[in-house]
Amino acid sequence: MNIPLVLKFKKYIKKALTRRKELESFSLDGVQFNVVDYSYWFGIWPSTRTIEHDEGKRFSSVIYLNSKNGHPYLPPVQAMIKAWAGWHEYHHALVLGCAGCAIPRFLFDEYESCAITGVEHSDKMIEIARKFFLHGIDGRFQLVQGDAFDYVSSYQGVGYDLIVVDLFHGKGLVMRIFTDDFMSNLKRICSDTGLVIFNLSSYLSQEELDEYKTAIKHFFPEASLMSWHYSRFIALFPGKVGHDVVGSFKKKTQAYLRK
Ligand SMILES: C[S@@+](CC[C@H](N)C(=O)[O-])C[C@H]1O[C@@H](n2cnc3c(N)ncnc32)[C@H](O)[C@@H]1O
């Protein structure tokens, strides 16, 4: 068989072997979302469950239904989390913006002694998460209904080892994530050896990104930017880490992403 030809047509082959089952539709912030299961004839690829919009071109969450080997949602974020685990153990993690809770689920499966808190402001997303996504997640995961900005400004508990900022509304990034207020709260509630990850998706232009990078540097002197396809992610280090550690973190992240 001609392997390069098969790879070229993989997309079409996959489509032909796909079974799509819509479980629920709802609209939020003027956008139509669908909860959809994808499975493949002969079980060639693992089945997935997604919250998607724009005819499946964009995803709010994706989980595997029959594989515990990571999840298909935001591979670079998962790779960054794995890379930093080489320097620091995770005991308390916070995910801001949860939808179907793919990242909380990944953390739950991967780090057995980590307690995870998720904050989500939409009643509907929480209903969808509980109905379709949270099976098998028990006491170590707590889903808080509320506003992420209020949560970080009033939080007084133990410092988080990991914070993932994944805040989107309708079709865009929540721009308030770049305010000084939010940045200083993140820094305050993250432990010195912790890690903060922003999913910026593909919504920012290079000029906007440069402008925000300058603002971010004021609070987090060390940052690592990562591009993946059209999406961008930033890892921020609240503590004193040298350039060498940031460099090896980046290399390790890329190695995990290639696996
Ligand atoms: C891309 S989805 C998050 C996906 C999720 N991190 C996962 O792992 O599957 C973005 C979510 O952010 C939520 N959101 C937006 N603004 C918020 C806010 N101010 N407070 C809490 N949640 C918010 C949206 O309702 C949406 O469900």
The ligand as a Tripos MOL2 file, in Angstrom:
@<TRIPOS>MOLECULE
LIG
   27    29     1     0     0
SMALL
NO_CHARGES

@<TRIPOS>ATOM
      1 C1        -13.2710   26.8400   25.9680 C.3       1 LIG1
      2 S1        -14.4540   26.6170   27.2200 S.3       1 LIG1
      3 C2        -13.5230   25.8080   28.5010 C.3       1 LIG1
      4 C3        -13.1370   24.3690   28.2370 C.3       1 LIG1
      5 C4        -12.5940   23.6410   29.4580 C.3       1 LIG1
      6 N1        -11.4430   24.3070   30.0170 N.3       1 LIG1
      7 C5        -12.2920   22.1850   29.2760 C.2       1 LIG1
      8 O1        -11.2690   21.7670   29.8130 O.co2     1 LIG1
      9 O2        -13.0440   21.4430   28.6590 O.co2     1 LIG1
     10 C6        -14.6150   28.2640   27.8670 C.3       1 LIG1
     11 C7        -15.6090   28.3770   29.0190 C.3       1 LIG1
     12 O3        -15.3610   29.6090   29.7250 O.3       1 LIG1
     13 C8        -16.5720   29.9600   30.3610 C.3       1 LIG1
     14 N2        -16.4810   31.3560   30.8470 N.ar      1 LIG1
     15 C9        -16.3810   32.4870   30.1130 C.ar      1 LIG1
     16 N3        -16.2910   33.5640   30.9150 N.ar      1 LIG1
     17 C10       -16.3080   33.1020   32.1930 C.ar      1 LIG1
     18 C11       -16.2180   33.7260   33.4670 C.ar      1 LIG1
     19 N4        -16.0880   35.0610   33.5750 N.pl3     1 LIG1
     20 N5        -16.2550   32.9590   34.5590 N.ar      1 LIG1
     21 C12       -16.3770   31.6120   34.4610 C.ar      1 LIG1
     22 N6        -16.4770   30.9590   33.2940 N.ar      1 LIG1
     23 C13       -16.4340   31.6930   32.1580 C.ar      1 LIG1
     24 C14       -17.5900   29.7350   29.2290 C.3       1 LIG1
     25 O4        -18.9020   29.6550   29.7120 O.3       1 LIG1
     26 C15       -17.0720   28.4390   28.6070 C.3       1 LIG1
     27 O5        -17.7660   27.3300   29.1070 O.3       1 LIG1
@<TRIPOS>BOND
     1     1     2 1
     2     2     3 1
     3     2    10 1
     4     3     4 1
     5     4     5 1
     6     5     6 1
     7     5     7 1
     8     7     8 2
     9     7     9 1
    10    10    11 1
    11    11    12 1
    12    11    26 1
    13    12    13 1
    14    13    14 1
    15    13    24 1
    16    14    15 ar
    17    14    23 ar
    18    15    16 ar
    19    16    17 ar
    20    17    18 ar
    21    17    23 ar
    22    18    19 1
    23    18    20 ar
    24    20    21 ar
    25    21    22 ar
    26    22    23 ar
    27    24    25 1
    28    24    26 1
    29    26    27 1
@<TRIPOS>SUBSTRUCTURE
     1 LIG1         1 GROUP 0 **** ****
